[in-house]
Every structure is written in structure tokens, then in C-alpha cells.
Amino acid sequence: MPAAVLGGTGLYNIPGLTVKETIVKTPYGDALVFVGQGADDDIVFLTRHGPTHGIPPHKINYRANIKALAQLGVKRIIANYAVGGINAAIPPLGLAQLSDFVDFTTGRESTFYDGDPALGGVQHAEMSQPYCPALSDKLHELAPDFGLSLFRDAVYATFNGPRFETPAEIRMMRLLGCDVVGMTGAQEVVLARELGMTVGAVALSINWAAGIQRSLEIVYDGLPALREKVLALSVAVLRATTDDDCEPAKLH
């Protein structure tokens, strides 16, 4: 069965990797995916913001994206996120493995189970372990092979965007135990879990969150090379694990 890497623009830019653009039609709309070719045909890549980064976080069709992966037979996902660092241990160009999230988004389609009997009626996905421990452990195990080190068990705060957060919002997130902040993480994990998929996630800090410095500055130097390493790590983790290593969420 194929596995998937889910991330931002330039996601599939691995040297030597050949992909084929494929449109997957779903009940929630079409999704563009990139299917690996040749020796990489076991990996599917999806860029949540579109190939030209033209879709803002609050307008991403999360349901179409995740449903498309499910229709392709995907059971395991490694998600990559660009984030702001809240925890002092995750500075710009620092990496973190995610273990939990807090969702402060509004107005987004965040479930497949909205009451329609034809689509499963009403179901409630258990989120005691939003992210797969086996995928998380494998991220740490293989990270040194790529010259990487990850902060363990970070909590991801999800805001609507596309604006950045205020210093007061970041102070609130720190009090709640959040380590990083972004705009896309929560919906993807919930929807994937609803459809029986499991997720591991790497957060890549590209700036300090609001209020930590006088003004927000995104770090670009060294970012492309680091993203490439994170992507290669993601593929390696998927190849070093199997669907049986992870436990799907229970639906109640």
C-alpha cells in the first residue's frame, strides 16, 4: 500500500525523484497529488497550498486532500509543517516531532461525519493519541542519518491565519503548553484519523512566534536545504515502517 508525505510548496523536490501529477476526484472536490514513479511508486506527495503556494490556510480543501489520499489506499502519512517557535528549545531552523495539538480555528470543514447517513452519519474519532507513536519514534531514530535532531513531543497550536498571531495569543498558547504555532495542522490530523489513517509530523520553525522578538522575522537562509533533508527523512520513515506498526483511531 502507498504512504504519503503531506506538506507545503516544493514538497516533492528531492534530487533524483520523478513524480507524476494526478488529479483525484473526491466527493469534496478534486485534489492534486504527485505520485512517485519507478522505485518511488510507493510514495504519494500532496502539497496542501497547491503547487504554486496559491491557497491560503483557511481556504485549503482539507477534506478533498485527505479523502484523495484515502482513495489512493494511503494508510500512513508523514506531515511537514512550517511553524513559529514558542518554546525556546525550537528556534528558527529548529525541528520538532509533534505529539499533540490545540485547535483554535473556526469556520473550517473539519469532519467527514456531519450527519449524512450516506457518508457514515455521526461518528466521533478518538484523539487520545493524535499522532502515531511508531512513526514518531522512527523519526527520532532515523533523524541522525540526515544530520538532523528533533525536539520530542511538541504541542502544535493551530490558528486560522492567514494573519500571524498576536503576542497576547502566543502568551496564551505558552500557558496552555504549546511549543509551536501554525495554521494547517489540526484539520489534517483529525480528518486522516477519521478515515483510518495514521500520522507522524515534523514541524520546521521558520520564525520566532509573535512577541518573542520586537518584530516577526522569517529565516530564509538555509531553509531550502533543511526542507530537503526533512523531506528525505519523511520518505525514509515511511519506508522503514508498515501499516501494521500504527493503530487507527477508534470511532464512537
C-alpha positions, 0 to 999 in steps of 0.5 A: 500500500502507498504512504504519503508525505503531506506538506507545503510548496516544493514538497516533492523536490528531492534530487533524483525523484520523478513524480507524476501529477494526478488529479483525484476526484473526491466527493469534496472536490478534486485534489492534486497529488504527485505520485512517485514513479519507478522505485518511488511508486510507493510514495504519494506527495500532496502539497496542501497550498497547491503547487504554486503556494496559491491557497491560503490556510483557511481556504485549503480543501482539507477534506478533498486532500485527505479523502484523495489520499484515502482513495489512493489506499494511503494508510500512513502519512508523514506531515511537514509543517512550517511553524513559529517557535514558542518554546525556546528549545525550537528556534528558527531552523529548529525541528520538532516531532509533534505529539499533540495539538490545540485547535483554535480555528473556526469556520473550517470543514473539519469532519467527514461525519456531519450527519449524512447517513450516506457518508457514515452519519455521526461518528466521533474519532478518538484523539487520545493519541493524535499522532502515531507513536511508531512513526514518531519514534522512527523519526527520532531514530532515523533523524541522525542519518540526515544530520538532523535532531528533533525536539520530542513531543511538541504541542502544535497550536493551530490558528486560522491565519492567514494573519500571524498571531498576536503576542497576547495569543502566543502568551496564551498558547505558552500557558496552555503548553504549546511549543509551536504555532501554525495554521494547517495542522489540526484539520489534517490530523483529525480528518486522516484519523477519521478515515483510518489513517495514521500520522507522524509530523515534523514541524520546521520553525521558520520564525520566532512566534509573535512577541518573542522578538520586537518584530516577526522575522522569517529565516530564509537562509538555509531553509531550502536545504533543511526542507530537503533533508526533512523531506528525505527523512519523511520518505525514509520513515515511511519506508522503514515502517508498515501499516501494521506498526500504527493503530487507527483511531477508534470511532464512537 
